[in-house]
Amino acid sequence: MALKLIDISAIKKAQKNIEEIVIRTPFNKNSNYSNKFKANIFFKREDLQKVKSFKIRGAFNKISLLNSKVIQNNIVCASAGNHAQGVAQSCKMLNLFGTIFMPVNTPNQKVNQVKKIGNNNIEVVLIGDNYDESHNAAISFCQSNNQTYVHPFDDMDIIIGQGTLFLEIIQQFPKQLDYLFVPIGGGGMISGAISVFKQLSPNTKIIGIEPAGAPAMKNSLENGKNITLDSIDVFVDGASVKRVGEISFKFCKEYLDDIIVIDEGEICQNLIDLHKNENIWVEPAGAMSVSALRKYSDKIIGKNIACIICGANNDESRMPEIEKKALIWNDHINTLLNS
């Protein structure tokens, strides 16, 4: 049985609910990418949110809707960084206390920002080698201490909050979008995109993007059921999970037009290009949507294209590794071209 799309009225209600904390980010045409791909390429700049990520939308919507009895038991979340910042900001705004579980290999920039944003309203616990291990630790903590877990993606109120991003795009761009490129981690954002665009702009093709090191959604769709990957590469930390959400898997199985995986090296090259040519500083997940354009270059000529620049919480100390991965990818591409 197909999962029913979220009612647009619920997303409009969430838009009102979060308006005091969420920035209405720009949706502007990018000349360089438009010229390169002979298309009209628009960037939705969620990297410009106060917490440098779209995750504040879902986090604040969810937490602000919790009843007083639940809130008294304190908030808990697990996150590789961006959801953590959204929860920290929400706790500070609503004067709540939250315990935030993060992987031990989370970039220092993200850990420090979570602590800075939440200040005395949050405690950070570093545990596990990836999001999934942190998630398991957080669930155990909640069960032992009778506290409330705020899931980063497998929750309808979170998804409704993320849906406000795409309602904004509809409001900002009255013309027809032909393609919408959306990064997939756990699947909260893509679920919001599907619910909005399949109702308000059904002719728009929605293309999901995953990093090659963590293709949990693609593998699940190919297997016809939500599967858990045995291992993942967590380099694209904002979009690397072993298992996507149950809700998002159902949405994608029924409604997603296509899904592609992008080599981490190509993501790194686009991250570098965005910084060098556009003065846009993003994390690896934030460069995923523009990285997907090359694979669709023949299909998007003359079309209106939207790319979600989803986050900018990058640690400058990672640049040597980013540059190395980009160099390896470029060498590989050049070898293929010359063979």
VMD Tcl script that draws the C-alpha trace (Angstrom):
set ca {
  {0.00 0.00 0.00}
  {1.40 3.37 -1.05}
  {2.26 5.90 1.64}
  {-0.08 8.87 1.35}
  {1.60 12.18 0.58}
  {1.66 14.68 3.43}
  {-1.16 17.19 3.23}
  {0.13 20.56 2.04}
  {-1.86 22.29 4.78}
  {0.31 20.51 7.39}
  {3.47 21.82 5.71}
  {2.00 25.33 5.55}
  {1.21 25.08 9.27}
  {4.81 24.04 9.95}
  {6.06 26.96 7.85}
  {4.16 29.30 10.16}
  {5.38 27.41 13.22}
  {9.08 27.78 12.40}
  {9.10 31.24 10.81}
  {10.68 32.96 13.81}
  {13.75 30.71 13.79}
  {14.17 29.70 10.12}
  {15.56 31.98 7.42}
  {13.75 32.09 4.08}
  {16.89 31.23 2.14}
  {17.63 32.51 -1.40}
  {16.67 30.58 -4.53}
  {18.79 32.15 -7.24}
  {20.12 31.27 -10.67}
  {23.83 30.48 -10.79}
  {25.41 31.83 -13.95}
  {28.54 29.67 -14.02}
  {26.77 26.35 -13.63}
  {23.99 27.46 -15.97}
  {26.51 28.26 -18.68}
  {28.47 25.08 -18.08}
  {25.43 22.80 -18.44}
  {23.47 24.96 -20.92}
  {20.55 25.03 -18.49}
  {18.95 27.30 -15.92}
  {20.56 26.09 -12.70}
  {19.14 27.47 -9.45}
  {20.69 27.03 -5.99}
  {18.52 26.76 -2.88}
  {20.96 28.09 -0.27}
  {20.19 26.20 2.94}
  {23.84 26.65 3.84}
  {22.80 30.18 4.81}
  {20.57 29.07 7.69}
  {21.80 30.24 11.10}
  {22.94 26.69 11.85}
  {24.25 26.36 8.25}
  {21.87 23.53 7.39}
  {18.23 22.77 6.53}
  {18.01 20.50 9.61}
  {16.76 23.33 11.84}
  {13.43 23.16 10.00}
  {12.54 19.66 11.08}
  {14.16 19.83 14.50}
  {12.34 22.96 15.63}
  {9.03 21.86 14.16}
  {9.24 18.53 16.01}
  {10.45 19.81 19.36}
  {8.06 22.77 19.48}
  {5.14 20.36 19.05}
  {6.07 18.09 21.96}
  {3.67 18.26 24.89}
  {4.82 19.54 28.28}
  {4.88 16.09 29.91}
  {7.21 14.72 27.25}
  {9.42 17.81 27.34}
  {9.92 17.47 31.13}
  {11.75 14.21 30.49}
  {14.38 16.07 28.41}
  {15.34 15.74 24.74}
  {17.80 13.27 23.22}
  {19.08 12.98 19.66}
  {21.81 11.29 17.64}
  {23.43 13.06 14.73}
  {26.56 13.35 12.62}
  {26.29 17.12 13.12}
  {23.56 19.08 11.37}
  {20.52 17.64 13.14}
  {22.49 18.08 16.37}
  {22.84 21.79 15.69}
  {19.14 22.06 14.88}
  {18.25 20.33 18.15}
  {20.73 22.46 20.10}
  {19.29 25.68 18.65}
  {15.76 24.49 19.34}
  {16.58 23.59 22.95}
  {18.13 27.01 23.48}
  {15.17 28.82 21.90}
  {12.59 26.82 23.87}
  {14.69 26.71 27.08}
  {14.86 22.91 27.17}
  {17.70 20.54 27.97}
  {19.02 18.04 25.44}
  {21.60 15.27 25.37}
  {23.18 14.94 21.94}
  {24.99 11.78 20.83}
  {27.53 12.22 18.03}
  {30.06 9.85 16.42}
  {33.61 10.13 17.74}
  {34.89 10.96 14.24}
  {32.52 13.91 13.75}
  {34.47 16.91 12.39}
  {35.57 19.16 15.26}
  {33.84 22.13 13.66}
  {30.47 20.44 14.01}
  {31.03 19.30 17.59}
  {32.22 22.75 18.67}
  {29.31 24.47 16.93}
  {26.78 22.20 18.65}
  {28.30 23.07 22.03}
  {28.43 26.77 21.20}
  {24.85 26.90 19.92}
  {23.33 24.89 22.76}
  {25.54 26.32 25.49}
  {24.13 25.28 28.89}
  {21.02 23.75 27.33}
  {22.78 20.70 25.90}
  {25.33 18.02 26.68}
  {27.34 16.34 23.91}
  {28.26 12.66 24.16}
  {30.78 11.37 21.61}
  {30.22 7.66 21.01}
  {30.33 5.22 18.08}
  {32.13 5.23 14.75}
  {29.13 6.38 12.72}
  {25.61 7.79 13.03}
  {24.02 4.35 13.40}
  {26.15 3.46 16.42}
  {25.44 6.84 18.02}
  {21.73 6.30 17.33}
  {21.78 2.94 19.11}
  {23.53 4.46 22.12}
  {21.00 7.31 22.24}
  {18.06 4.90 22.12}
  {19.51 2.88 25.01}
  {20.03 6.09 26.98}
  {16.41 7.14 26.38}
  {15.07 3.79 27.51}
  {17.19 3.80 30.67}
  {16.37 7.39 31.61}
  {12.81 7.78 30.32}
  {13.76 10.59 27.96}
  {12.42 11.67 24.56}
  {14.25 10.76 21.36}
  {14.04 13.20 18.47}
  {14.87 11.18 15.36}
  {16.81 13.06 12.64}
  {14.76 11.71 9.73}
  {12.33 8.84 10.47}
  {9.62 11.00 12.01}
  {6.64 12.61 10.32}
  {6.92 15.97 12.14}
  {10.60 16.15 11.15}
  {9.71 15.41 7.53}
  {6.92 18.00 7.57}
  {9.45 20.56 8.80}
  {11.87 19.67 6.01}
  {8.97 19.99 3.58}
  {8.85 23.73 4.26}
  {12.11 24.05 2.29}
  {10.34 22.85 -0.85}
  {7.20 24.85 -0.21}
  {9.50 27.89 -0.18}
  {10.91 26.92 -3.57}
  {7.39 26.69 -5.01}
  {6.62 30.12 -3.57}
  {9.90 31.61 -4.82}
  {9.79 30.18 -8.33}
  {6.34 30.36 -9.98}
  {7.59 28.79 -13.23}
  {7.91 25.04 -13.90}
  {10.99 23.30 -12.53}
  {11.99 20.38 -14.73}
  {14.41 18.67 -12.35}
  {14.98 18.82 -8.60}
  {18.25 17.36 -7.28}
  {18.08 16.38 -3.61}
  {20.77 14.74 -1.43}
  {19.70 11.66 0.54}
  {21.08 10.67 3.92}
  {18.39 9.15 6.11}
  {15.72 10.48 3.80}
  {13.89 13.22 5.70}
  {14.61 15.93 3.14}
  {13.76 13.81 0.08}
  {10.47 12.83 1.75}
  {9.59 16.50 2.18}
  {10.52 17.17 -1.44}
  {8.32 14.33 -2.68}
  {5.31 15.42 -0.63}
  {5.44 19.01 -1.88}
  {6.45 18.58 -5.51}
  {4.35 15.52 -6.33}
  {1.30 17.58 -5.37}
  {2.16 21.15 -6.39}
  {4.52 20.49 -9.32}
  {3.92 16.87 -10.42}
  {5.80 17.21 -13.71}
  {9.05 18.02 -11.91}
  {11.42 15.05 -11.90}
  {12.84 14.43 -8.42}
  {16.35 12.96 -8.47}
  {17.83 11.59 -5.26}
  {21.59 11.54 -4.71}
  {23.67 9.37 -2.40}
  {27.44 9.15 -1.82}
  {29.01 6.03 -3.32}
  {30.24 4.97 0.11}
  {26.77 4.82 1.65}
  {24.12 3.94 -0.97}
  {21.53 2.72 1.54}
  {18.48 4.04 -0.32}
  {19.60 2.87 -3.76}
  {20.37 -0.63 -2.50}
  {17.05 -0.77 -0.66}
  {15.08 0.31 -3.73}
  {16.88 -2.27 -5.86}
  {16.07 -4.98 -3.30}
  {12.45 -3.89 -2.86}
  {12.83 -3.62 0.90}
  {14.63 -1.40 3.39}
  {17.99 -3.02 4.03}
  {20.88 -2.25 6.37}
  {24.32 -1.88 4.81}
  {27.06 -3.95 6.41}
  {29.52 -1.05 6.32}
  {29.74 2.51 5.03}
  {32.28 5.20 4.24}
  {31.45 8.13 6.53}
  {33.47 10.73 4.61}
  {30.25 12.47 3.49}
  {29.20 12.56 7.13}
  {26.00 14.52 6.54}
  {24.60 11.84 4.21}
  {26.07 8.53 5.37}
  {23.79 6.08 7.15}
  {23.64 2.28 7.11}
  {19.85 2.30 6.94}
  {17.41 4.94 5.69}
  {14.15 5.75 7.45}
  {11.16 3.47 7.03}
  {8.97 6.43 6.08}
  {11.40 7.78 3.50}
  {11.93 4.34 1.96}
  {8.18 4.05 1.35}
  {8.02 7.55 -0.14}
  {10.98 6.90 -2.44}
  {9.78 3.46 -3.48}
  {6.48 4.91 -4.61}
  {7.35 8.37 -5.91}
  {11.08 8.96 -6.55}
  {11.88 9.44 -10.25}
  {15.52 8.38 -10.11}
  {18.42 7.87 -7.73}
  {22.11 8.14 -8.50}
  {25.29 7.65 -6.50}
  {28.22 10.04 -6.74}
  {31.86 9.23 -6.12}
  {33.26 11.02 -3.08}
  {36.07 12.39 -5.25}
  {33.64 14.09 -7.59}
  {31.83 15.56 -4.59}
  {35.16 16.89 -3.34}
  {35.95 18.48 -6.70}
  {32.61 20.28 -6.72}
  {33.14 21.39 -3.12}
  {36.45 22.94 -4.19}
  {34.86 24.53 -7.28}
  {32.02 26.03 -5.25}
  {34.51 27.57 -2.86}
  {36.92 28.80 -5.52}
  {34.47 30.03 -8.16}
  {31.31 30.92 -6.23}
  {32.66 31.78 -2.77}
  {30.27 29.17 -1.37}
  {31.78 27.13 1.47}
  {29.97 23.83 1.94}
  {30.44 20.46 3.59}
  {30.64 17.37 1.33}
  {26.89 16.71 1.56}
  {26.28 20.31 0.54}
  {28.06 19.72 -2.78}
  {26.16 16.55 -3.69}
  {23.38 18.13 -5.74}
  {25.68 20.09 -8.05}
  {27.90 17.01 -8.34}
  {24.97 15.12 -9.84}
  {24.56 17.53 -12.75}
  {27.33 15.93 -14.81}
  {25.49 12.60 -14.91}
  {22.36 14.36 -16.15}
  {24.12 16.78 -18.51}
  {22.38 15.49 -21.66}
  {18.91 15.55 -20.10}
  {18.96 19.00 -18.50}
  {19.96 21.16 -21.50}
  {17.56 24.11 -21.73}
  {15.72 23.01 -18.58}
  {14.99 24.67 -15.23}
  {16.97 22.88 -12.54}
  {17.02 23.19 -8.74}
  {19.99 22.08 -6.64}
  {19.70 21.95 -2.85}
  {22.85 23.31 -1.18}
  {21.96 21.58 2.06}
  {24.75 22.35 4.50}
  {27.98 24.24 5.18}
  {29.31 22.73 8.39}
  {32.75 21.82 7.11}
  {36.01 21.68 9.00}
  {38.91 23.40 7.22}
  {41.28 20.80 8.61}
  {39.63 18.32 6.19}
  {40.79 20.22 3.11}
  {43.97 18.17 2.50}
  {41.86 14.99 2.43}
  {39.25 16.69 0.23}
  {41.92 17.86 -2.23}
  {43.48 14.39 -2.32}
  {40.16 12.69 -3.08}
  {39.43 15.24 -5.81}
  {42.85 14.66 -7.38}
  {42.39 10.87 -7.42}
  {38.96 11.24 -9.02}
  {40.26 13.65 -11.68}
  {43.13 11.28 -12.52}
  {40.63 8.44 -12.88}
  {38.34 10.48 -15.16}
  {41.27 11.61 -17.31}
  {42.46 8.02 -17.65}
  {39.00 6.95 -18.82}
  {38.84 9.79 -21.33}
  {42.25 8.99 -22.76}
  {41.84 5.23 -22.91}
}
mol new
graphics top color blue
foreach p $ca { graphics top sphere $p radius 0.5 }
foreach p [lrange $ca 0 end-1] q [lrange $ca 1 end] { graphics top cylinder $p $q radius 0.2 }
display resetview
